[in-house]
Amino acid sequence: MLLAIDVGNTNSVIALYDKERPAAQWRASTSTTRTADEYAVWLSQLMGFAGYKLEDVSECIISTVVPQSLFHLRNLSRRYFNTEPFVIGHDNIPGVEVRIAKPSEAGADRLVNAVGAFTAHGGPLVVVDSGTATNFDIVGADGAFEGGVIAPGINLSMQALHEAAARLPRIAIEKPPKIIGTDTVGAMQTGVFWGYISLIEGLLARIKDEYAAPMKVVATGGIASLFEGQTDAIDIFDHDLTIRGLFEISKRLKAK
């Protein structure tokens, strides 16, 4: 079985594949100090709930934007799965051309998203990945990664607002009942919720104008579900896009 691990700045997603079939998936907060043994204890319990054992894993693929976590994940794969993991980099993904000035600057998460999006939805398209940062990644008609836009994530902006302004509280992100707030929390909720939807809609409009070709828009990431049904700018919400990308890359590696 294949274990696919996607480590983001805030959350990590781990999925188990039984041949072509997704068998189980789990999400946890990202920790740079969690050791290989701690990962193994955590995983063995979750896999047990799903009817699997650590011994069932024979392959491992890792995508991470947090370099400090890689040492422990490599040790997890070597020690408990007896296999050398494949680690996603800018130059080792089969079938993906990186068309930016400095290909080494393309984050692993953005490239994996490009593969997952193109595999499921074709191209050209824009992947809107809402996490610690909000990424707008351009995937060409042939599946190439063509650059994009990086903006602060909604949680990051809300945290900065709270920490920089002494009298502004920390609030939950939710759709406010109306646009004009009549108290501080209501005003902040409008600014955060509708402000980010406006950011997404505005940037997508400018991207499409510059690209000058029809493009689908696919949204993913831990925050994406907040915007589902709230904007017509997003065509598809695909919450398993990144993990699907990792699985597709593993298939391409086997084919090679």
C-alpha positions, -999 to 999 in steps of 0.1 A, spaced: 0 0 0 10 36 -6 12 62 22 10 97 8 20 126 31 14 162 24 29 186 50 16 222 50 26 251 72 -5 246 94 -19 212 87 -7 179 74 -28 153 55 -19 117 53 -37 92 30 -35 55 25 -40 40 -10 -48 4 -16 -37 0 -53 -60 25 -71 -84 29 -42 -81 56 -15 -84 35 17 -82 62 45 -72 98 51 -63 117 82 -55 154 90 -33 167 119 -17 199 129 18 202 115 46 198 141 83 202 134 92 184 166 71 152 161 96 123 159 94 93 136 84 71 166 56 96 176 43 95 140 44 57 141 23 56 173 -2 81 160 -5 63 126 -7 28 140 -37 38 161 -55 55 132 -47 28 107 -59 2 132 -93 20 134 -95 16 96 -85 -20 97 -49 -17 86 -14 -21 101 19 -2 96 32 -34 80 7 -29 52 26 1 39 52 -7 12 56 27 -5 58 63 8 57 96 -10 62 130 8 54 166 -2 64 192 24 68 230 26 83 226 61 119 213 57 123 207 95 97 179 93 114 160 65 141 143 87 115 127 109 93 116 80 122 100 62 130 81 94 94 71 97 94 55 62 128 39 66 123 25 101 86 15 101 79 9 64 113 -4 53 113 18 22 130 49 10 104 76 6 101 97 -26 103 133 -17 87 159 -41 110 185 -54 109 211 -82 129 190 -106 118 154 -100 81 152 -109 76 132 -141 57 150 -169 55 185 -153 73 214 -169 79 243 -146 77 275 -167 89 302 -143 121 322 -142 135 302 -113 120 267 -112 137 260 -79 114 285 -63 83 265 -71 70 250 -38 63 213 -37 27 219 -27 21 241 -57 35 215 -81 16 187 -66 -16 207 -68 -9 213 -105 -6 176 -111 -38 168 -91 -58 195 -108 -47 187 -143 -53 150 -138 -89 156 -127 -99 187 -145 -76 193 -175 -63 228 -183 -57 256 -185 -69 264 -150 -62 283 -118 -58 264 -85 -69 286 -55 -53 269 -25 -65 285 8 -42 277 37 -15 296 56 -11 315 23 -36 318 -4 -20 306 -36 -33 312 -71 -15 287 -93 -17 287 -131 -17 253 -149 -14 254 -187 -33 234 -213 -5 208 -213 -3 205 -175 27 228 -171 31 250 -140 31 286 -153 34 306 -121 8 324 -101 1 347 -72 8 343 -34 -13 363 -9 -15 361 29 -39 335 41 -72 344 59 -61 331 93 -27 348 90 -44 381 82 -68 378 111 -40 369 135 -20 400 124 -50 422 129 -56 409 164 -19 412 174 -12 446 159 -44 463 172 -47 462 210 -84 466 211 -94 442 183 -103 407 196 -95 373 181 -126 362 162 -139 330 145 -141 331 107 -177 329 97 -201 346 73 -216 377 90 -254 382 89 -249 415 70 -222 436 54 -222 467 76 -211 457 111 -228 474 140 -202 462 165 -165 454 164 -168 416 159 -194 421 131 -172 447 113 -142 424 116 -161 394 103 -172 413 72 -137 425 66 -122 391 69 -149 369 52 -161 392 24 -127 409 21 -112 375 12 -139 366 -13 -134 400 -29 -96 394 -30 -102 360 -47 -127 374 -72 -106 404 -80 -73 385 -86 -91 358 -106 -106 385 -129 -71 400 -134 -55 366 -140 -80 357 -166 -77 391 -184 -39 387 -185 -40 350 -196 -65 358 -224 -79 323 -227 -108 304 -210 -97 290 -176 -114 268 -151 -110 277 -114 -105 249 -89 -104 257 -51 -88 235 -25 -71 238 9 -83 237 45 -101 271 43 -118 266 9 -150 251 23 -157 286 39 -163 301 5 -183 272 -10 -216 286 -24 -205 322 -17 -189 331 -50 -194 323 -87 -157 329 -94 -148 294 -84 -160 266 -107 -150 235 -87 -143 228 -50 -119 198 -48 -108 191 -13 -87 160 -22 -67 177 -49 -33 176 -33 -35 140 -21 -47 130 -56 -17 148 -70 7 127 -48 -10 95 -59 -8 105 -96 29 112 -92 35 78 -76 18 62 -106 40 81 -130 71 70 -111 60 33 -113 54 37 -150 90 50 -155 
